[in-house]
Amino acid sequence: MLNAGRVPFAVGTGVVVIVVAVCVVLVVLLVTLSMRGQRRQRAQRRDETRRDLDQAQERAVRAEHGRDSAREGGEDLDPDR
């Protein structure tokens, strides 16, 4: 009568090993996917930074060219300086 309310829970060692192995594989998979996502985000940020730097350098070159053109134009218009 003591065992009437109990459900027998007899799990073999092999089943426990398989469950633990599946859990370990899932954890490794999640970590790998997370690292891949972070790597992809870093690559995108790096590309954006490189693009921004290129644009800034282009603007600087254009500004310098404009400044040089303005100086040359100013010297032509006012010969007393």
OpenMM code with the backbone's topology and positions (N, CA, C; nanometers):
from openmm import Vec3, app, unit

residues = "MET LEU ASN ALA GLY ARG VAL PRO PHE ALA VAL GLY THR GLY VAL VAL VAL ILE VAL VAL ALA VAL CYS VAL VAL LEU VAL VAL LEU LEU VAL THR LEU SER MET ARG GLY GLN ARG ARG GLN ARG ALA GLN ARG ARG ASP GLU THR ARG ARG ASP LEU ASP GLN ALA GLN GLU ARG ALA VAL ARG ALA GLU HIS GLY ARG ASP SER ALA ARG GLU GLY GLY GLU ASP LEU ASP PRO ASP ARG".split()
positions = [
    Vec3(0.0785, -0.1175, 0.0000),
    Vec3(0.0000, 0.0000, 0.0000),
    Vec3(0.0852, 0.1275, 0.0000),
    Vec3(0.2056, 0.1222, 0.0432),
    Vec3(0.2913, 0.2402, 0.0462),
    Vec3(0.3288, 0.2880, -0.0935),
    Vec3(0.3397, 0.2011, -0.1878),
    Vec3(0.3791, 0.2377, -0.3234),
    Vec3(0.2598, 0.2705, -0.4130),
    Vec3(0.1412, 0.2770, -0.3621),
    Vec3(0.0218, 0.2971, -0.4430),
    Vec3(0.0213, 0.4369, -0.5070),
    Vec3(0.0691, 0.5392, -0.4382),
    Vec3(0.0677, 0.6765, -0.4914),
    Vec3(0.1928, 0.7134, -0.5692),
    Vec3(0.2881, 0.6298, -0.5695),
    Vec3(0.4151, 0.6603, -0.6364),
    Vec3(0.4167, 0.6072, -0.7784),
    Vec3(0.4793, 0.6850, -0.8655),
    Vec3(0.4996, 0.6393, -1.0024),
    Vec3(0.6433, 0.5920, -1.0104),
    Vec3(0.6646, 0.4746, -1.0583),
    Vec3(0.8034, 0.4273, -1.0656),
    Vec3(0.8822, 0.5107, -1.1668),
    Vec3(0.9980, 0.5566, -1.1263),
    Vec3(1.0806, 0.6435, -1.2097),
    Vec3(1.2157, 0.5767, -1.2273),
    Vec3(1.2154, 0.4755, -1.3062),
    Vec3(1.3379, 0.4011, -1.3290),
    Vec3(1.3940, 0.4438, -1.4641),
    Vec3(1.5023, 0.5216, -1.4596),
    Vec3(1.5661, 0.5697, -1.5813),
    Vec3(1.7046, 0.5080, -1.5867),
    Vec3(1.7331, 0.4518, -1.7005),
    Vec3(1.8621, 0.3884, -1.7153),
    Vec3(1.9740, 0.4904, -1.7288),
    Vec3(2.0926, 0.4483, -1.7024),
    Vec3(2.2102, 0.5350, -1.7126),
    Vec3(2.2291, 0.5858, -1.8538),
    Vec3(2.2001, 0.5036, -1.9506),
    Vec3(2.2144, 0.5436, -2.0903),
    Vec3(2.1244, 0.6605, -2.1265),
    Vec3(2.0020, 0.6596, -2.0754),
    Vec3(1.9087, 0.7689, -2.1035),
    Vec3(1.9602, 0.8989, -2.0409),
    Vec3(2.0110, 0.8911, -1.9215),
    Vec3(2.0642, 1.0106, -1.8549),
    Vec3(2.1827, 1.0659, -1.9343),
    Vec3(2.2702, 0.9798, -1.9798),
    Vec3(2.3865, 1.0224, -2.0578),
    Vec3(2.3414, 1.0893, -2.1872),
    Vec3(2.2418, 1.0331, -2.2527),
    Vec3(2.1927, 1.0907, -2.3782),
    Vec3(2.1312, 1.2287, -2.3535),
    Vec3(2.0512, 1.2422, -2.2502),
    Vec3(1.9883, 1.3708, -2.2183),
    Vec3(2.0948, 1.4758, -2.1873),
    Vec3(2.1938, 1.4401, -2.1098),
    Vec3(2.3012, 1.5342, -2.0765),
    Vec3(2.3785, 1.5721, -2.2024),
    Vec3(2.4058, 1.4753, -2.2884),
    Vec3(2.4790, 1.5032, -2.4121),
    Vec3(2.3988, 1.5975, -2.5017),
    Vec3(2.2696, 1.5767, -2.5126),
    Vec3(2.1845, 1.6650, -2.5930),
    Vec3(2.1859, 1.8067, -2.5353),
    Vec3(2.1788, 1.8174, -2.4047),
    Vec3(2.1836, 1.9499, -2.3405),
    Vec3(2.3164, 2.0195, -2.3689),
    Vec3(2.4250, 1.9470, -2.3602),
    Vec3(2.5565, 2.0048, -2.3884),
    Vec3(2.5640, 2.0510, -2.5334),
    Vec3(2.5147, 1.9707, -2.6258),
    Vec3(2.5155, 2.0080, -2.7677),
    Vec3(2.4325, 2.1334, -2.7903),
    Vec3(2.3175, 2.1440, -2.7267),
    Vec3(2.2329, 2.2627, -2.7410),
    Vec3(2.3014, 2.3880, -2.6874),
    Vec3(2.3677, 2.3748, -2.5742),
    Vec3(2.4397, 2.4896, -2.5174),
    Vec3(2.5518, 2.5327, -2.6115),
    Vec3(2.6273, 2.4383, -2.6631),
    Vec3(2.7361, 2.4700, -2.7563),
    Vec3(2.6802, 2.5363, -2.8819),
    Vec3(2.5683, 2.4868, -2.9314),
    Vec3(2.5051, 2.5453, -3.0499),
    Vec3(2.4614, 2.6886, -3.0238),
    Vec3(2.4003, 2.7132, -2.9101),
    Vec3(2.3575, 2.8495, -2.8761),
    Vec3(2.4767, 2.9448, -2.8636),
    Vec3(2.5819, 2.8992, -2.8000),
    Vec3(2.7014, 2.9825, -2.7849),
    Vec3(2.7629, 3.0122, -2.9212),
    Vec3(2.7694, 2.9117, -3.0072),
    Vec3(2.8268, 2.9300, -3.1407),
    Vec3(2.7457, 3.0297, -3.2219),
    Vec3(2.6149, 3.0164, -3.2201),
    Vec3(2.5297, 3.1095, -3.2937),
    Vec3(2.5407, 3.2508, -3.2388),
    Vec3(2.5517, 3.2630, -3.1085),
    Vec3(2.5670, 3.3942, -3.0468),
    Vec3(2.6987, 3.4593, -3.0894),
    Vec3(2.8054, 3.3804, -3.0898),
    Vec3(2.9357, 3.4338, -3.1314),
    Vec3(2.9331, 3.4746, -3.2781),
    Vec3(2.8670, 3.3962, -3.3614),
    Vec3(2.8580, 3.4286, -3.5039),
    Vec3(2.7817, 3.5602, -3.5233),
    Vec3(2.6739, 3.5780, -3.4485),
    Vec3(2.5970, 3.7023, -3.4567),
    Vec3(2.6793, 3.8225, -3.4137),
    Vec3(2.7554, 3.8071, -3.3063),
    Vec3(2.8404, 3.9164, -3.2601),
    Vec3(2.9482, 3.9479, -3.3626),
    Vec3(3.0045, 3.8453, -3.4226),
    Vec3(3.1082, 3.8648, -3.5245),
    Vec3(3.0505, 3.9395, -3.6446),
    Vec3(2.9300, 3.9037, -3.6833),
    Vec3(2.8643, 3.9689, -3.7971),
    Vec3(2.8364, 4.1164, -3.7647),
    Vec3(2.7921, 4.1438, -3.6427),
    Vec3(2.7662, 4.2826, -3.6020),
    Vec3(2.8952, 4.3634, -3.6017),
    Vec3(3.0031, 4.3046, -3.5521),
    Vec3(3.1315, 4.3761, -3.5522),
    Vec3(3.1774, 4.4049, -3.6944),
    Vec3(3.1566, 4.3105, -3.7847),
    Vec3(3.1957, 4.3313, -3.9243),
    Vec3(3.1130, 4.4433, -3.9872),
    Vec3(2.9838, 4.4468, -3.9572),
    Vec3(2.8996, 4.5536, -4.0104),
    Vec3(2.9435, 4.6888, -3.9557),
    Vec3(2.9716, 4.6944, -3.8244),
    Vec3(3.0181, 4.8200, -3.7648),
    Vec3(3.1502, 4.8639, -3.8257),
    Vec3(3.2396, 4.7670, -3.8483),
    Vec3(3.3686, 4.7982, -3.9082),
    Vec3(3.3492, 4.8549, -4.0487),
    Vec3(3.2596, 4.7938, -4.1267),
    Vec3(3.2323, 4.8435, -4.2619),
    Vec3(3.1730, 4.9843, -4.2586),
    Vec3(3.0806, 5.0067, -4.1662),
    Vec3(3.0203, 5.1398, -4.1541),
    Vec3(3.1254, 5.2431, -4.1140),
    Vec3(3.2120, 5.2068, -4.0233),
    Vec3(3.3170, 5.2983, -3.9792),
    Vec3(3.4122, 5.3294, -4.0939),
    Vec3(3.4483, 5.2266, -4.1686),
    Vec3(3.5368, 5.2465, -4.2835),
    Vec3(3.4710, 5.3374, -4.3876),
    Vec3(3.3415, 5.3156, -4.4126),
    Vec3(3.2674, 5.3978, -4.5082),
    Vec3(3.2600, 5.5433, -4.4600),
    Vec3(3.2319, 5.5616, -4.3300),
    Vec3(3.2267, 5.6969, -4.2741),
    Vec3(3.3620, 5.7659, -4.2846),
    Vec3(3.4688, 5.6923, -4.2586),
    Vec3(3.6028, 5.7492, -4.2678),
    Vec3(3.6341, 5.7899, -4.4119),
    Vec3(3.5988, 5.7050, -4.5070),
    Vec3(3.6207, 5.7382, -4.6481),
    Vec3(3.5428, 5.8635, -4.6875),
    Vec3(3.4183, 5.8731, -4.6420),
    Vec3(3.3378, 5.9907, -4.6739),
    Vec3(3.3974, 6.1159, -4.6107),
    Vec3(3.4449, 6.1046, -4.4879),
    Vec3(3.5053, 6.2194, -4.4207),
    Vec3(3.6320, 6.2634, -4.4932),
    Vec3(3.7112, 6.1690, -4.5396),
    Vec3(3.8325, 6.2037, -4.6137),
    Vec3(3.7976, 6.2705, -4.7458),
    Vec3(3.6927, 6.2223, -4.8133),
    Vec3(3.6501, 6.2848, -4.9379),
    Vec3(3.6031, 6.4281, -4.9138),
    Vec3(3.5262, 6.4476, -4.8053),
    Vec3(3.4808, 6.5834, -4.7731),
    Vec3(3.5985, 6.6745, -4.7414),
    Vec3(3.6984, 6.6210, -4.6714),
    Vec3(3.8159, 6.7015, -4.6373),
    Vec3(3.8923, 6.7416, -4.7634),
    Vec3(3.9057, 6.6488, -4.8562),
    Vec3(3.9761, 6.6792, -4.9815),
    Vec3(3.8989, 6.7854, -5.0594),
    Vec3(3.7649, 6.7695, -5.0660),
    Vec3(3.6836, 6.8688, -5.1383),
    Vec3(3.6921, 7.0052, -5.0711),
    Vec3(3.6900, 7.0077, -4.9385),
    Vec3(3.6982, 7.1340, -4.8662),
    Vec3(3.8340, 7.2002, -4.8900),
    Vec3(3.9388, 7.1211, -4.8866),
    Vec3(4.0722, 7.1756, -4.9116),
    Vec3(4.0821, 7.2293, -5.0538),
    Vec3(4.0266, 7.1556, -5.1489),
    Vec3(4.0282, 7.2003, -5.2878),
    Vec3(3.9471, 7.3303, -5.3015),
    Vec3(3.8333, 7.3344, -5.2360),
    Vec3(3.7509, 7.4564, -5.2399),
    Vec3(3.8226, 7.5740, -5.1763),
    Vec3(3.8912, 7.5481, -5.0667),
    Vec3(3.9654, 7.6548, -4.9996),
    Vec3(4.0784, 7.7052, -5.0887),
    Vec3(4.1495, 7.6129, -5.1517),
    Vec3(4.2576, 7.6520, -5.2425),
    Vec3(4.2024, 7.7306, -5.3609),
    Vec3(4.0901, 7.6862, -5.4148),
    Vec3(4.0283, 7.7575, -5.5272),
    Vec3(3.9848, 7.8972, -5.4842),
    Vec3(3.9301, 7.9083, -5.3643),
    Vec3(3.8863, 8.0393, -5.3153),
    Vec3(4.0059, 8.1308, -5.2951),
    Vec3(4.1159, 8.0766, -5.2445),
    Vec3(4.2359, 8.1591, -5.2268),
    Vec3(4.2881, 8.2075, -5.3615),
    Vec3(4.2923, 8.1168, -5.4584),
    Vec3(4.3400, 8.1554, -5.5909),
    Vec3(4.2452, 8.2568, -5.6534),
    Vec3(4.1174, 8.2360, -5.6378),
    Vec3(4.0190, 8.3288, -5.6923),
    Vec3(4.0257, 8.4633, -5.6232),
    Vec3(4.0491, 8.4618, -5.4941),
    Vec3(4.0599, 8.5866, -5.4178),
    Vec3(4.1832, 8.6646, -5.4569),
    Vec3(4.2916, 8.5987, -5.4868),
    Vec3(4.4139, 8.6670, -5.5282),
    Vec3(4.3958, 8.7300, -5.6667),
    Vec3(4.3187, 8.6645, -5.7517),
    Vec3(4.2959, 8.7181, -5.8852),
    Vec3(4.2062, 8.8408, -5.8799),
    Vec3(4.1086, 8.8417, -5.7871),
    Vec3(4.0153, 8.9518, -5.7812),
    Vec3(4.0726, 9.0736, -5.7095),
    Vec3(4.1606, 9.0546, -5.6118),
    Vec3(4.2154, 9.1655, -5.5352),
    Vec3(4.3685, 9.1615, -5.5458),
    Vec3(4.4259, 9.2254, -5.6466),
    Vec3(4.5720, 9.2172, -5.6656),
    Vec3(4.6507, 9.2966, -5.5619),
    Vec3(4.5861, 9.3837, -5.4813),
    Vec3(4.6595, 9.4631, -5.3810),
    Vec3(4.7053, 9.3772, -5.2628),
    Vec3(4.6524, 9.2619, -5.2433),
    Vec3(4.6913, 9.1772, -5.1297),
    Vec3(4.8060, 9.0895, -5.1611),
] * unit.nanometer
topology = app.Topology()
chain = topology.addChain("A")
for resn in residues:
    res = topology.addResidue(resn, chain)
    for name in ("N", "CA", "C"):
        topology.addAtom(name, app.Element.getBySymbol(name[0]), res)
